[in-house]
Amino acid sequence: MAEQSRLFALKPLIDKLPAVIKPKGHLPFKTKLLWTIVILILYFTLAQVMIYGVSGEAVDYFENIRAIMAGEHGSIIHLGIGPIVEASIVMQLLAGAKIINLDLSKKEDKAIFQGTQKILVIVLTLVMSVAQIGALLPDPAFVEIVGSTAARAIIILQLFIGGMILFLMDEIVSKWGIGSGISLFIVAGVSQKLVVGLFSWFPEIPGQVIGIMNPPAGAFLRLGYLLSKFSLSDLIYGGGFEYLFLGGGGQRYTQNTIVGLLGTIFIFLLVVYFETRRVEIPLAHGKVRGARGRFPIRLLYASVIPVILVTMIIGVFNMVAMMLWTNPQIPLIGQNSFIGEFSGNTAIGGAAWYLSPLRGLESWLIPLVQGGLVVGGVEYAPWQIFLHIIVYLLAMVGGSILFAKFWIETTGMGPKDVAKQIRSSEMQIPGFRSSPRIVEKVLSRYIPTITILSGAIVGGLAVTADMIGTVGGIGGTSVLLAVSILMSLYEAVAKEQAAEMHPMIRKLFGVE
């Protein structure tokens, strides 16, 4: 008899934690859709509720990974889904690596796993709330009223409450809605920035009158406005085409341009293409003649998980570097220019700059042509710009490949685990013996190679999108996430609608 996991000691605490009750029986599609819409509206509402008592000089430590965090800077959901995602990844990796002794096929073990993950979310939310106090500084007027310690404690409390609300909203979507709350919030945040980047009628430079040098910020409105103002002479001889395609001159550029729009569409189509490519291995039932099927191995076998992990690690490194830069009193590493130099939220030097995401053509191609780049008063030669490209490319692609291999092996998607799944369903590959070892050998021809390709492709796509630039400045990883999640949501909606047809179909899909 297998030894019981030590995590069962947490059961008394897990039983007392607040939880969303699962619905009894099948929920109609309309009910699930209604709950999803309600949570989506609540998410956008919370994103507009600003934290009380925060100074207007607040720094965003999560700027480079804001799309993955799916929170709004300075709002009550400032932390976004960061604690949820991190807890989920940690628990998944611990379970996959057999560090925690839990059999997730058993109901009791699965409940302990989910409960432990919930405790970890609460702990991480509290830790991240406390860590943010160095960026979300209290307003001096607020400090005069309640005192410095109380002001910081109130800000931390608001961050913690916001994180917990978002966690419960994620549970509601998972149990009563369509898909998962994490996916919904990421798509909502990215879509909002994309819509604003396309249709915003506010001027590019806030607070100034709209004109040729300060057109509407939205890509479509910007293009229409400038075309109505430029003459043919302006377009050909006056730099009009550069302004239309690249969005500026000197040091002021925007990604809401023709290049940004074309780049967004190009990356969107590429992701859709790669998402739909797959290798299908034919299967036949070992006992029932004529019963056949196929095991699909998608080209993006590891999905976008690897690039999420790499982006988060780079983002966390930049966040730590920013915290160190603002705390010169720390010996050796405080305000260390080798680790990173910052101007506000922007890395302007050190390792943090070389690992920072590329932001459109103006961050590399134009400076290479012009012979240099100035960031926050720091000048960079062409060779340094080229080194920045190489370092960022190697970090994203190489990191994605490593995480793809690690993720596949620790989540039951490797050849050995898949072979066991196929055999447990009494299926076999036609023309081969039904031995799990033989099936594993056949799968080993495909899965390891496709895993490496999967990591390289998603990492390369993210870097390509960053280098071209995207509307709204949402970044390459954000585009990958949004497209991948939208395709998954489409499949989930199709599945729910099919399940409405007949109870037997619900049983087939495992809805009940």
N, C-alpha and C positions, 0 to 999 in steps of 0.2 A: 504493500500500500504506500503510495507516494506521500512524502512528508508535506503537511499543510504549510502554506506560505505564512511567514511572520506578519504579513500585511493584514491577516485576519484579526490581529490585535487592535486594529483601527475600527473594527466593525461597530462597537458602541458609539463612537464618534460619528461614523458615516451614517448611522441610522437617525441621528439627530440633525443632520444637515438639511437645509431646505431643498426641496426638489419639485420639479414639475411632474405631475401625475400623468402617466401614459393613458391614452384613450382606450376604452374597453371595446374591442371589436374594430370593425372597419370604419374608417372615416370617409365620407363622400369627398370627391375631388373638389367640389365647390367650397366645402368647409375648410379643407386644407389651403385652398387658394385664398380664402378670406383671412385666415390666420396669418398667412405669409404677407399679405398686403398690409394688415394691421401692424405687424412687427416692422415692416419696411417703413411705414409712415412714422412709427415711434422712433425708429433709428434716425431718420432725418430730423425729427423734432429735437431729440437729445443732442444732435450735432450742433444745434443752434443755441443750446443752453450753455452759456459761458460760466466758467468757474468763478465764483464770487471771491473777490479780494486779491486777484492776481494782477501784478504790474503789467503795464503795456509793453515792457521791455522783455517779456518772456521769450526764452530761446527754445526752439523745438529740437530736442535730441533725436527725434525719430524722423526727421525730414526726409532722409534718403530711403526710409522703408515705410513711409506713411501709407502708401497704397496697400501694403501687406498688413499693416496694423489696423487699417479700416477705421480709424478714429479721426476726429477733427481737432486740430491743434488748439489748445486753450479751452476746449469744451469739457463738459462733464465726462464725455467718453474719450478723453485725451489718450488714454492707454490703449483704446481700441481692443482688438482681439489678441493682442500680444501675449498676455498671460495664458489665454486659452490655447493658442497655437503652441506655445513653448511647452506647456504642461502635456499636451497631447503628444508632441514629438518625443519628449523625454520618456513618457510612459510606454509609447509604442516601441521605442528603441530598446528600453529595458526589458520589455516582454519578449521582443524578437531575439535579443541576445541571450535570453534565458537567465538574465540576472535576477529577475523576480520569478518565483515559482508559482505561476498561475496558469491554469488550463482554461483559456477563454471559450472553449466549447461547453464548459459547465456553467450553469446559471449562477451558482454561488460565487465562483471565481470571477466571473465577468462583473458581478455586482460589486465585489471588492475592488476590482481593477478600476471601474468607473468612479467608485467612491474615493479611492486614493487619488485619482486624477482630479477630482473636484477639490479635495483638500489642497493639492498642489497648486491648483488655480488660485485658491484663496490666498495661499502663502505668497505666490508670485505677484499677485495683484497688490498685496500690502507692500512687498519689497520694492516693486516698481513705483508705487505711489510715493514711498519715502525717497527713492532715488531721484524723483522728478523735482524735488523741492529746490535743488540747485539751479534748475532752469526756470521753473514757474515761481519767480520771486514774488513775495507779498507786496502789495501796494503800500507805499509809505503812509498814506492816510489811514489805511486799514490797520497798520501796525500801531499807529498812535492810539487807536481806539481800544484794541484788545491786547496789544503787546506782541512782540515778535514770536515767542513760542506758541501762543494760542493761534496766531495768524497762520503759521506753518501747519499746525495741527489741523486746522479747519480745512485748509487746501488739501492736505493728505486725505482727510476724511471724505471730501467730495470726490477725489480721484478714486478712492476705494469703493465708494457707493456706486459711482458710474461704472466701474469695472464689473461689479457684481450684477448690476442691472443688465449689462450687455451679456453676461454669462447666462443669466436666466432667460433672456430673449433668445439666445442660441439654443437652449434646451427646448423652448416652446416651438421653435421652427422645426427642430429635429423630430419632435414627437407629435406635433399637431399641424405642421406645415409641410412644405415641399422642399426637399434637399436638406441643407444644413444652414444654420444661421451664419456660420463663419463665411461660407461661400456667398451667401446673400449680401452680407455686409461689405465684402470685398468688391463684388460687382456693383453694388450701390455707390460706393465711394468713387470707383474708377469711372462709372457711367456719368456721375454728376460732373466730374472734372472734364470728361470728354464733351458733354453737352455744353458746358460753359465755354470750353475751348473752341467749340464750333459756332455758337450762337450768341455769345456775350456782346451786348451793345455798349458796355462801359468802355471808356478810353483805355488804351494801353498804359498810359501814365495816369494813375488816379489823381483826381482833383484838378486836372487841366482840361481845357476846352478841346473837343474833338477837331482834328485838322489832318492835313496830309502827313505831318510828322507825328501825329498822335491819333491814329485811326481807331475805330472800334476794335476791341481785343479779339472778338470771335472770328475764326478763320473765314467763314462765309461772308459775314458782314464786312470784314476787313477787305477782302478781295473785291466785293462789289463797290464799296466806297472808294477805294483807290483807283479802280478802273474808271469810275465816273469822274474822277478828278484829274487823272493823268492824261496828257496829250500824247500823240505818237512820238513826238520829239522827246518828251520827258521819259518815255519808256526806253527809247533807244540810246539817247545821248545823256540823259539826266540821271541815270542810275535807277530808273523806275523798275526795270526787270529784277535787279538785285533786291530792291525793296519789297517787291511782290513775292519773290521766291524765298528770300532769306530773312526778311523782316526787319532790316535796319542797316545801320552803318556805324562805323566807329566801334564802340563797345556795347551798343544797345541792340539786342536781337530778341526775337520772339519765335516760339515754335509753332504759333498759330498762323502758319504761312502755307503756300502751295507745297513746298517741300515737306513740311510737317504733315499736311493733309495726305499727300501721296504716300509718305512713309507709313502713316497709320494704316491706310488701306492695304498697302503692300504687306506689312507684317500680319495684319488680320487674315489676309488670304493665305499667306504662308502657313500660319498656325492651323487654320482650317484644313489645309491640304495635308500637313503632317499628322494631324489628329485623326484623319480618316484613312491613313495608310496602315495596312496590317498584313501579317502573314497568318494564314489560316491552316492549322494542322488538322487533317481529317481524322475523325474518331468513329468507331463502331462499337456497338454494345456486344459484350462478350457472350451473352446468353440469348438475346433477342435478335433474331435475324431480321435484317432490313432497318433496324434502329440505328440511325447514323446521326452524326453531328460534327461540329467543328470547334476547335479551341483556337480563338483568335489571339495572336500576340501583336499588339499594336506597336507601331514604330516608336511612338512616345510611350514606351512600356512603363517607365517610371513616372509618367505624367509630368507635372511641373513642380513636383515636390523638391527635386534636387536644386533647382534654381531658386526656389523659395528659401531653402536652407542656406545656400551660399549668400544670397542677398541679405538675409537676416544677420549672418555672421559678419559680413562686411559692414552692415549698418550698425551693429553692436560695437564693432571695433571703432568706427568713426564716432559713435556716441561716447564711448569711454575716452577716446582721444580728446573730444571736445570738453568733457568734464575735467580731464587733467589739465587742459590748456587754461581753463578758467579757475584753476586752483594751484597757483604757483607755489604755495606753501608746502606742497608735498615734495619731499626730497627726491632728487634725481629725475623722477618721471613727471613732476608737476611743471607745466609749461615747457615741455621738452620739444624743441623744434624738429627733432628727428622723428618723433611719434606723430606730430601733427601741429600745424599752425592754423588758426581760425580767425575769420572776420565775421562775427555773428554766428550764423548757422553754416557758413561756407568754409570748407577746407581750402586753404591757400598755400599750404606747404607741408613738407614731411610725408611720411608713409600714408597718412590720411588722404592727401591730395592724389597720390598715385593710385590709391584704391577707390577714389570717389568715382561715381558713375559719370560717363560722358553725357553731355547734354546737348545733342544736336550738332550740326555742322560747325556752328560757331565756336564749339569747344575744342575742335581739332583741325578740321579741313581748312577753314578760313585762316586761322593763325599760322598753319603750315605754309599757306600760299603767301601770307603777308610777312612771314619771317619771324614770328614770335607771338607770345600771348602774355597779357597782363591780368593777373587775378588778385584783387585786393591790394594793389600796389606792388605785388611781387611779379617780376618779369621771368618768363620761361622761354628758353631757346627752342628751336624746332626739334632738336634731338631729345629734349626733355618731354616735349609733347608726344613725340613718337614713343618714348619709353612709357609714358602714361597709358597710351593705347595698348601696348604689349602687356604691361602688368595687369591692367584691368581685364583684358581678353583672356590671359592665362588663368587669372583668378576665377573668372566666371565659368569658362569652359572646363578647365581642369578640375575645379571644385565641383561642378555639376556632374562630371563623370565619376568622381570618387563617391559623392553622395548617392548617385544613382545605383552604383554597385552595392554600397552599404545598405541602402534602403531596400533593395530587392532581397538581399540575403536576410534581413532582419524582420521582414514583414510577410514571410511565407510566399514570396513570388519567385523564388529561385527554382532551378530545374528539379531538385529533389522534392521540394514541397509540392510543386505543381504535379509531379508524377504521382505522388501519394493521393492528391485530390482526384486525379483522373481514375486511378485504380479504385478509390473508394466509391466512385460512381459506377463501377463495373464496366467502364469504357476502356478501349484499347486502340492503338494505332494500327490500321489495316496493314498487313504484310510484315508485322513484327510480333514477337512473342509478348504476352501480357505481363511479363515480369516488370516490376517497378524499376528495376535497374536498367532494363532495355529502354523503357519509356523515358527515363531520366537521361539516358545517353542520347536519344533522339532530340529531346528538348534542349540539351546542352549545345547542340549545333546552332540553335537560334537565340536562346535567351541571353547568354553572356554578351554576344556580339550586339544584339539589339539594345541591351542595357547601356553599353558604352555609346552606341549611336544616339540613343535617347538622351543621355546626359549632354553629349556634345551638341546636339541639335538645339535643345532648349537653352543651353548656355549661349550658343552662338546667336540664336534668335533674339535673346534679351540684349546682347551687346550690339547687334545690328540695329535694333530698334532705338537703342540709346544713341548710337552714332548718327543715325539719320534724323532723329528727332520725331516726336509725336505730338499731336494736337493736345493742348492742355498741359503739356509737359508731364504726362502721366508716367513715362518711362517704359522701357522694354519689358521688364518683369510684370508690370501692371497689365500691359496688353496681353501677354501670355496668359496670365491668371484670368483676366476677364473673358477671353475667348474660350479657354478651356472650361471654365465654370459655366459659361452660358450654354456650351454644348452639352455638358452634364445635366444642367437644369432642363434643357430641351428633352433629353432622353428620359429624365425623371417625370416630366409632365406627360410625355407620351405613354410611359408606363402606367401612370395613375389613371389616365383616360382609358387605356386598354383594360385596366382592372375594374373599371365601372361596368364593363360589358356583362360579366358573368362571375359568380362566386368561384368557379373552377379556375378561371384565369387569375383571380387574386391569389389562390392557393399556389398556382404555378409560379407566380412572381414572388411568392413569399411575403405578400402584403399582410396577411393575417398570421 
